[in-house]
Amino acid sequence: MAIMITEECINCGACEPECPNNAIYEGGVEWTWAQGTALTQVELDNGIVIDAHQPQKPLSDEFYYIVPDKCTECVGFHEEPQCAAVCPVDCCVPDPDVVETKEELLAKKAWLHAEV
């Protein structure tokens, strides 16, 4: 499953530079699919294809957030999610709404970074 940041976040920013997929953003900051990945375009669930550099709306205006579709729980990079490892208040936790197997997370990593 993807990692999420809870409301206990103190906005210290320790997690953001640790993410190998650039899936973590400061509250209120727009995000892009391309940032930290090899993606140039993305097909959304509704079938629409967008430019991966197109800014997306923040998922939180109050505290740091993780884009679930870019989170691989650091699988294929590290032994554990690095955001959780460095978080001083333990607010980086598994997201119960985004459950994925190790194989799915590895496939997502390959897709994000254009591995063949």
DSSP file (Angstrom, degrees, kcal/mol; ACC not computed):
  #  RESIDUE AA STRUCTURE BP1 BP2  ACC     N-H-->O    O-->H-N    N-H-->O    O-->H-N    TCO  KAPPA ALPHA  PHI   PSI    X-CA   Y-CA   Z-CA
    1    1 A M              0   0    0      0, 0.0    98,-0.3     0, 0.0     2,-0.0   0.000 360.0 360.0 360.0 155.6    0.0    0.0    0.0
    2    2 A A        -     0   0    0     96,-1.8    93,-3.6    93,-0.3     2,-0.3  -0.275 360.0-112.5 -71.2 164.1    1.1    3.6   -0.5
    3    3 A I  E     -A   94   0A   0     91,-0.3     2,-0.3    64,-0.1    -1,-0.1  -0.755  31.1-165.1 -96.5 147.3    2.2    5.7    2.4
    4    4 A M  E     -A   93   0A   0     89,-3.3    89,-2.4    -2,-0.3     2,-0.5  -0.909  18.4-126.9-128.2 158.8    0.2    8.6    3.6
    5    5 A I  E     -A   92   0A   0     -2,-0.3    87,-0.2    87,-0.2    61,-0.1  -0.931  28.3-143.9-107.8 125.7    1.0   11.6    5.9
    6    6 A T    >   -     0   0    0     85,-2.4     3,-1.7    -2,-0.5    85,-0.1  -0.251  29.9 -97.3 -84.5 173.2   -1.5   12.1    8.8
    7    7 A E  T 3  S+     0   0    0      1,-0.3    -1,-0.1     3,-0.0    84,-0.0   0.564 114.1  78.8 -67.3  -8.5   -2.7   15.3   10.3
    8    8 A E  T 3   +     0   0    0     83,-0.1    -1,-0.3    82,-0.1    83,-0.1   0.533  66.0 128.4 -75.9  -4.5   -0.1   14.9   13.0
    9    9 A C    <   -     0   0    0     -3,-1.7    -4,-0.0    82,-0.2    78,-0.0  -0.246  47.5-161.5 -54.4 133.2    2.5   16.3   10.5
   10   10 A I        -     0   0    0     53,-0.0    -1,-0.1     0, 0.0    -3,-0.0   0.269  38.4-118.4-100.4   9.4    4.5   19.2   11.9
   11   11 A N        +     0   0    0      1,-0.1    -2,-0.1    53,-0.1    15,-0.0   0.851  65.0 145.0  58.4  38.8    5.6   20.3    8.4
   12   12 A C        -     0   0    0      1,-0.0    -1,-0.1    52,-0.0    -3,-0.0   0.777  51.6-139.4 -77.6 -25.6    9.3   19.8    9.1
   13   13 A G        +     0   0    0     12,-0.1     3,-0.3     1,-0.0    -1,-0.0   0.530  61.5 129.5  82.2   5.2   10.0   18.7    5.6
   14   14 A A  S    S+     0   0    0      1,-0.2     4,-0.3     2,-0.1    73,-0.1   0.827  71.1  52.4 -62.2 -31.2   12.3   15.8    6.5
   15   15 A C  S >> S+     0   0    0      1,-0.2     3,-1.3     2,-0.1     4,-0.7   0.852  91.9  72.8 -74.5 -36.8   10.4   13.4    4.3
   16   16 A E  G >4 S+     0   0    0      1,-0.3     3,-1.1    -3,-0.3     8,-0.3   0.875  97.7  43.8 -54.2 -51.5   10.4   15.2    1.1
   17   17 A P  G 34 S+     0   0    0      0, 0.0    -1,-0.3     0, 0.0    -2,-0.1   0.660 106.9  64.1 -71.9 -11.5   14.1   14.9    0.0
   18   18 A E  G <4 S+     0   0    0     -3,-1.3    -2,-0.2    -4,-0.3    64,-0.2   0.672  76.6 101.4 -82.6 -17.4   14.0   11.2    1.0
   19   19 A C    X<  -     0   0    0     -3,-1.1     3,-1.0    -4,-0.7     5,-0.1  -0.560  56.7-160.0 -77.4 119.1   11.5   10.1   -1.6
   20   20 A P  T 3  S+     0   0    0      0, 0.0    -1,-0.2     0, 0.0    51,-0.0   0.627  93.4  45.6 -72.1 -11.3   13.0    8.4   -4.7
   21   21 A N  T 3  S-     0   0    0     16,-0.0    -2,-0.1    49,-0.0    -3,-0.0   0.355 106.1-121.6-108.9   3.4    9.9    9.1   -6.7
   22   22 A N    <   +     0   0    0     -3,-1.0    15,-0.1    -6,-0.2    49,-0.1   0.940  65.9 141.7  49.9  50.2    9.3   12.8   -5.7
   23   23 A A        +     0   0    0     47,-0.1    44,-2.8    -7,-0.1     2,-0.5   0.455  43.7  83.8 -96.1  -3.2    5.9   11.7   -4.5
   24   24 A I  E     +B   66   0B   0     -8,-0.3     2,-0.3    42,-0.2    42,-0.2  -0.880  55.1 174.9-110.2 131.7    6.0   14.0   -1.4
   25   25 A Y  E     -B   65   0B   0     40,-2.6    40,-2.6    -2,-0.5     2,-0.1  -0.958  34.2-104.6-135.0 150.2    5.1   17.7   -1.6
   26   26 A E    >   -     0   0    0     -2,-0.3     3,-2.2    38,-0.2    34,-0.2  -0.443  56.3 -84.6 -68.5 144.9    4.6   20.6    0.8
   27   27 A G  T 3  S+     0   0    0      1,-0.3    34,-0.3    35,-0.1    37,-0.1  -0.230 115.7  17.4 -52.0 134.8    1.0   21.5    1.6
   28   28 A G  T 3  S+     0   0    0     32,-3.2     2,-0.4     1,-0.3    -1,-0.3   0.302  95.9 122.5  85.7  -9.1   -0.4   23.9   -1.0
   29   29 A V    <   -     0   0    0     -3,-2.2    -1,-0.3    31,-0.2    30,-0.2  -0.729  62.1-124.9 -91.3 132.1    2.3   23.1   -3.6
   30   30 A E        -     0   0    0     -2,-0.4     2,-0.3    28,-0.1    27,-0.2  -0.347  27.6-152.7 -67.0 154.9    1.2   21.8   -7.0
   31   31 A W  B     -C   56   0C   0     25,-1.4    25,-3.0    -6,-0.1     2,-0.3  -0.848   5.8-152.3-126.4 163.5    2.8   18.5   -8.2
   32   32 A T        -     0   0    0     -2,-0.3    21,-0.2    23,-0.2    20,-0.1  -0.967  22.9-131.6-133.7 153.5    3.6   16.9  -11.5
   33   33 A W  S    S+     0   0    0     19,-0.7     6,-0.3    21,-0.4    20,-0.2   0.853 107.2  56.5 -65.2 -35.7    3.9   13.3  -12.7
   34   34 A A  S >  S+     0   0    0     18,-2.5     3,-2.5     4,-0.1     2,-0.2   0.814  77.8 103.8 -71.5 -32.1    7.2   14.2  -14.4
   35   35 A Q  T 3  S-     0   0    0     17,-0.3     3,-0.1     1,-0.3    -3,-0.1  -0.336 102.2  -3.2 -59.8 118.1    9.0   15.5  -11.3
   36   36 A G  T 3  S+     0   0    0      1,-0.3    -1,-0.3    -2,-0.2     2,-0.2   0.517 123.7  81.9  79.7   6.1   11.4   12.8  -10.2
   37   37 A T  S <  S-     0   0    0     -3,-2.5    -1,-0.3     2,-0.2    76,-0.2  -0.748  82.2-118.9-131.3 178.6   10.3   10.3  -12.8
   38   38 A A        +     0   0    0     74,-3.2    75,-0.2    -2,-0.2    -4,-0.1   0.303  68.8 128.7 -99.3   7.0   10.8    9.5  -16.5
   39   39 A L        +     0   0    0     73,-0.6    -2,-0.2    -6,-0.3     3,-0.1  -0.372  29.0 172.1 -69.7 138.9    7.2   10.1  -17.4
   40   40 A T  S    S+     0   0    0      1,-0.5    12,-2.2    -2,-0.1    13,-0.4   0.597  74.1   9.9-113.6 -26.3    6.4   12.4  -20.3
   41   41 A Q  E     -D   51   0D   0     10,-0.3    -1,-0.5    11,-0.2     2,-0.4  -0.981  65.2-153.4-149.6 157.9    2.7   11.7  -20.5
   42   42 A V  E     -D   50   0D   0      8,-2.3     8,-2.8    -2,-0.3     2,-0.7  -0.998  12.0-140.9-137.2 133.8    0.2    9.9  -18.3
   43   43 A E  E     -D   49   0D   0     -2,-0.4     6,-0.2     6,-0.2     5,-0.1  -0.863  27.8-144.8 -93.0 118.8   -3.1    8.2  -19.2
   44   44 A L    >   -     0   0    0      4,-3.3     3,-2.4    -2,-0.7    -1,-0.0  -0.257  29.1 -97.2 -77.4 168.2   -5.6    8.9  -16.4
   45   45 A D  T 3  S+     0   0    0      1,-0.3    -1,-0.1     2,-0.1    -2,-0.0   0.789 124.5  57.8 -56.6 -29.7   -8.2    6.5  -15.2
   46   46 A N  T 3  S-     0   0    0      2,-0.1    -1,-0.3     1,-0.1     3,-0.1   0.390 121.2-106.6 -84.7   5.1  -10.8    8.2  -17.4
   47   47 A G  S <  S+     0   0    0     -3,-2.4     2,-0.3     1,-0.3    -2,-0.1   0.323  76.0 135.6  90.4  -8.4   -8.7    7.5  -20.5
   48   48 A I        -     0   0    0     -5,-0.1    -4,-3.3     1,-0.0     2,-0.5  -0.566  47.0-143.0 -75.8 135.4   -7.5   11.1  -21.0
   49   49 A V  E     -D   43   0D   0     -2,-0.3     2,-0.3    -6,-0.2    -6,-0.2  -0.873  22.2-175.2-101.0 128.7   -3.8   11.5  -21.7
   50   50 A I  E     -D   42   0D   0     -8,-2.8    -8,-2.3    -2,-0.5     2,-0.3  -0.854  34.5 -97.7-121.9 158.1   -2.1   14.5  -20.2
   51   51 A D  E >   -D   41   0D   0     -2,-0.3     3,-2.0   -10,-0.2   -10,-0.3  -0.590  31.5-135.6 -68.6 129.2    1.4   16.0  -20.4
   52   52 A A  T 3  S+     0   0    0    -12,-2.2   -18,-2.5    -2,-0.3   -19,-0.7   0.665 103.8  59.7 -65.5 -15.6    3.3   14.7  -17.3
   53   53 A H  T 3  S+     0   0    0    -13,-0.4    -1,-0.3   -20,-0.2   -12,-0.1   0.495  77.0 115.6 -88.9  -4.0    4.7   18.2  -16.7
   54   54 A Q  S <  S-     0   0    0     -3,-2.0   -21,-0.4     1,-0.1   -20,-0.1  -0.510  75.0-113.5 -69.1 124.6    1.2   19.6  -16.3
   55   55 A P        -     0   0    0      0, 0.0     2,-0.3     0, 0.0   -23,-0.2  -0.302  30.5-153.4 -61.4 140.0    0.7   21.0  -12.8
   56   56 A Q  B     -C   31   0C   0    -25,-3.0   -25,-1.4     1,-0.0     3,-0.1  -0.831  26.0 -94.9-113.1 152.7   -1.8   19.1  -10.6
   57   57 A K        -     0   0    0     -2,-0.3   -28,-0.1   -27,-0.2   -27,-0.1  -0.358  47.6 -99.5 -66.4 143.4   -3.8   20.4   -7.7
   58   58 A P        -     0   0    0      0, 0.0   -28,-0.1     0, 0.0     3,-0.1  -0.302  18.9-143.4 -59.1 145.2   -2.3   19.9   -4.2
   59   59 A L  S    S+     0   0    0    -30,-0.2     2,-0.3     1,-0.2   -32,-0.1   0.609  87.9  22.6 -85.3 -13.6   -3.8   17.0   -2.3
   60   60 A S        -     0   0    0    -31,-0.2   -32,-3.2   -34,-0.2   -31,-0.2  -0.984  52.4-168.6-149.9 141.2   -3.5   19.0    1.0
   61   61 A D  S    S+     0   0    0     -2,-0.3     3,-0.1   -34,-0.3    -1,-0.1   0.533  89.5  49.0-100.2 -10.6   -3.2   22.7    1.7
   62   62 A E  S    S+     0   0    0      1,-0.2     2,-0.3     2,-0.1   -35,-0.1   0.840 114.7   5.5-101.0 -39.8   -2.3   22.3    5.3
   63   63 A F  S    S-     0   0    0    -37,-0.1   -35,-0.2     1,-0.1    -1,-0.2  -0.894  89.7 -64.5-143.5 170.0    0.6   19.8    5.6
   64   64 A Y        -     0   0    0     -2,-0.3     2,-0.3   -37,-0.1   -38,-0.2  -0.174  54.5-167.1 -54.1 149.0    2.9   17.7    3.5
   65   65 A Y  E     -B   25   0B   0    -40,-2.6   -40,-2.6    -5,-0.1     2,-0.4  -0.950  18.2-134.1-140.6 159.9    1.2   15.1    1.4
   66   66 A I  E     -B   24   0B   0     -2,-0.3   -42,-0.2   -42,-0.2   -61,-0.1  -0.962  19.0-132.3-116.1 129.9    2.1   12.0   -0.7
   67   67 A V    >>  -     0   0    0    -44,-2.8     3,-2.0    -2,-0.4     4,-0.9  -0.731  18.8-152.6 -78.5 110.0    0.7   11.4   -4.2
   68   68 A P  G >4 S+     0   0    0      0, 0.0     3,-0.6     0, 0.0    -1,-0.2   0.834  90.7  58.1 -57.6 -35.5   -0.4    7.7   -3.9
   69   69 A D  G 34 S+     0   0    0      1,-0.2    -2,-0.0    -3,-0.1   -46,-0.0   0.604 111.4  42.8 -73.3  -9.1    0.0    7.0   -7.6
   70   70 A K  G <4 S+     0   0    0     -3,-2.0     2,-0.4   -47,-0.1    -1,-0.2   0.492  93.4  99.3-107.0  -8.6    3.7    8.0   -7.3
   71   71 A C    <<  +     0   0    0     -4,-0.9    37,-0.1    -3,-0.6    38,-0.0  -0.669  35.5 169.0 -85.8 128.2    4.4    6.2   -4.0
   72   72 A T    >   -     0   0    0     -2,-0.4     3,-2.5    36,-0.1    -1,-0.1   0.153  55.1-114.3-116.3  14.9    6.1    2.8   -4.2
   73   73 A E  T 3   -     0   0    0      1,-0.3     3,-0.1   -70,-0.1     5,-0.1   0.750  66.7 -73.2  54.7  24.1    6.9    2.6   -0.5
   74   74 A C  T >> S+     0   0    0      1,-0.2     4,-3.0     7,-0.1     3,-2.4   0.562  86.7 162.3  66.5  10.8   10.5    2.7   -1.6
   75   75 A V  T <4  +     0   0    0     -3,-2.5    -1,-0.2     1,-0.3     4,-0.1  -0.404  68.7  21.7 -60.6 132.1   10.2   -0.9   -2.9
   76   76 A G  T 34 S+     0   0    0      2,-0.4    -1,-0.3    -3,-0.1     3,-0.1   0.302 127.9  53.7  89.3  -9.0   13.1   -1.5   -5.4
   77   77 A F  T <4 S+     0   0    0     -3,-2.4     2,-0.3     1,-0.4    -2,-0.2   0.694 114.7   4.8-117.2 -48.4   15.1    1.4   -3.8
   78   78 A H     <  -     0   0    0     -4,-3.0    -1,-0.4    -5,-0.1    -2,-0.4  -0.857  66.4-111.8-139.2 167.7   15.3    0.8    0.0
   79   79 A E  S    S+     0   0    0     -2,-0.3    -4,-0.1    -4,-0.1    -1,-0.0   0.719 101.3  15.3 -75.3 -22.6   14.3   -1.9    2.6
   80   80 A E  S    S-     0   0    0     -6,-0.1     2,-0.3    -5,-0.0    -1,-0.1  -0.966  99.8 -76.4-147.1 159.3   11.7    0.4    4.1
   81   81 A P     >  -     0   0    0      0, 0.0     4,-1.6     0, 0.0    -7,-0.1  -0.427  39.0-151.4 -59.4 121.6    9.8    3.6    3.3
   82   82 A Q  H  > S+     0   0    0     -2,-0.3     4,-1.7     1,-0.2     5,-0.2   0.809  91.0  60.5 -69.9 -30.3   12.3    6.4    3.8
   83   83 A C  H  > S+     0   0    0      1,-0.2     4,-1.1     2,-0.2    -1,-0.2   0.932 108.3  44.7 -61.7 -44.0    9.7    9.0    4.7
   84   84 A A  H  4 S+     0   0    0      1,-0.2    -1,-0.2     2,-0.2    -2,-0.2   0.863 109.2  57.4 -66.8 -35.8    8.6    6.9    7.7
   85   85 A A  H  < S+     0   0    0     -4,-1.6    -1,-0.2     1,-0.2    -2,-0.2   0.839 115.5  34.6 -65.5 -33.2   12.2    6.2    8.7
   86   86 A V  H  < S+     0   0    0     -4,-1.7    -1,-0.2    -3,-0.2    -2,-0.2   0.556  86.5 115.2 -99.5  -8.6   13.1   10.0    9.0
   87   87 A C    ><  -     0   0    0     -4,-1.1     3,-0.7    -5,-0.2     5,-0.1  -0.466  51.6-157.7 -68.3 121.4    9.7   11.3   10.3
   88   88 A P  T 3  S+     0   0    0      0, 0.0    -1,-0.2     0, 0.0    -4,-0.0   0.669  91.8  38.4 -74.4 -15.4   10.2   12.7   13.8
   89   89 A V  T 3  S-     0   0    0      0, 0.0    -2,-0.1     0, 0.0   -81,-0.0   0.246 105.4-120.5-118.8  12.1    6.5   12.3   14.7
   90   90 A D    <   +     0   0    0     -3,-0.7    -6,-0.1    -6,-0.2   -82,-0.1   0.874  66.4 137.7  53.0  45.0    5.7    9.0   13.0
   91   91 A C        +     0   0    0    -83,-0.1   -85,-2.4   -85,-0.1     2,-0.9   0.408  41.9  91.7-100.6   2.6    3.0   10.5   10.8
   92   92 A C  E     +A    5   0A   0    -87,-0.2   -87,-0.2    -9,-0.1    -5,-0.1  -0.854  60.3 154.6 -96.2 104.4    4.1    8.6    7.6
   93   93 A V  E     -A    4   0A   0    -89,-2.4   -89,-3.3    -2,-0.9    -2,-0.0  -0.841  50.4 -77.1-130.6 160.9    1.9    5.5    7.8
   94   94 A P  E     -A    3   0A   0      0, 0.0   -91,-0.3     0, 0.0   -92,-0.1  -0.345  44.9-126.6 -58.9 138.2    0.5    2.9    5.4
   95   95 A D    >   -     0   0    0    -93,-3.6     3,-1.7     3,-0.3   -93,-0.3  -0.796  14.0-159.1 -89.5 111.0   -2.6    4.2    3.5
   96   96 A P  T 3  S+     0   0    0      0, 0.0     3,-0.2     0, 0.0    -1,-0.1   0.680  90.1  59.4 -66.5 -15.3   -5.4    1.7    4.1
   97   97 A D  T 3  S+     0   0    0      1,-0.2     2,-0.4   -95,-0.1    -2,-0.0   0.566 104.0  51.6 -87.3  -9.3   -7.2    3.0    1.0
   98   98 A V  S <  S+     0   0    0     -3,-1.7   -96,-1.8   -96,-0.2     2,-0.5  -0.727  70.6 172.6-130.5  81.8   -4.3    2.2   -1.4
   99   99 A V        +     0   0    0     -2,-0.4     2,-0.3   -98,-0.3     0, 0.0  -0.810   6.4 167.6 -96.4 124.4   -3.3   -1.4   -0.8
  100  100 A E        -     0   0    0     -2,-0.5     2,-0.1   -98,-0.0    -2,-0.1  -0.977  30.0-123.5-136.3 148.1   -0.7   -2.8   -3.3
  101  101 A T     >  -     0   0    0     -2,-0.3     4,-2.4     1,-0.1     5,-0.2  -0.375  34.5-105.4 -81.0 167.1    1.4   -6.0   -3.4
  102  102 A K  H  > S+     0   0    0      1,-0.2     4,-2.4     2,-0.2     5,-0.2   0.891 123.9  53.1 -59.1 -39.1    5.2   -5.9   -3.7
  103  103 A E  H  > S+     0   0    0      2,-0.2     4,-2.2     1,-0.2    -1,-0.2   0.900 108.9  48.6 -63.8 -41.2    4.8   -7.0   -7.3
  104  104 A E  H  > S+     0   0    0      2,-0.2     4,-2.3     1,-0.2    -2,-0.2   0.898 111.2  50.2 -65.2 -40.1    2.4   -4.1   -8.0
  105  105 A L  H  X S+     0   0    0     -4,-2.4     4,-2.3     2,-0.2    -2,-0.2   0.892 110.5  49.4 -66.2 -39.2    4.8   -1.6   -6.3
  106  106 A L  H  X S+     0   0    0     -4,-2.4     4,-2.3     2,-0.2    -1,-0.2   0.887 110.8  50.3 -65.5 -38.6    7.7   -2.9   -8.4
  107  107 A A  H  X S+     0   0    0     -4,-2.2     4,-2.3     2,-0.2    -2,-0.2   0.894 110.1  50.1 -65.8 -39.0    5.6   -2.5  -11.6
  108  108 A K  H  X S+     0   0    0     -4,-2.3     4,-3.1     2,-0.2     5,-0.2   0.916 109.5  51.3 -64.4 -42.6    4.8    1.0  -10.6
  109  109 A K  H  X S+     0   0    0     -4,-2.3     4,-2.0     1,-0.2    -2,-0.2   0.929 110.5  48.8 -58.3 -45.9    8.5    1.8  -10.0
  110  110 A A  H  <>S+     0   0    0     -4,-2.3     5,-2.4     1,-0.2     4,-0.3   0.901 113.4  47.4 -62.0 -41.2    9.3    0.4  -13.5
  111  111 A W  H ><5S+     0   0    0     -4,-2.3     3,-0.9     1,-0.2    -2,-0.2   0.930 112.2  49.0 -66.1 -46.1    6.5    2.5  -15.0
  112  112 A L  H 3<5S+     0   0    0     -4,-3.1   -74,-3.2     1,-0.2   -73,-0.6   0.849 121.0  35.3 -62.7 -33.9    7.5    5.7  -13.2
  113  113 A H  T 3<5S-     0   0    0     -4,-2.0    -1,-0.2   -76,-0.2    -2,-0.2   0.201 107.5-119.3-110.8  15.7   11.1    5.3  -14.2
  114  114 A A  T < 5 +     0   0    0     -3,-0.9     2,-0.4    -4,-0.3    -3,-0.2   0.845  49.5 169.0  51.9  44.2   10.6    3.8  -17.7
  115  115 A E      <       0   0    0     -5,-2.4    -1,-0.2    -6,-0.2    -2,-0.1  -0.701 360.0 360.0 -85.4 137.3   12.5    0.6  -16.9
  116  116 A V              0   0    0     -2,-0.4    -1,-0.1    -5,-0.0    -2,-0.0   0.366 360.0 360.0-119.9 360.0   12.1   -2.1  -19.5
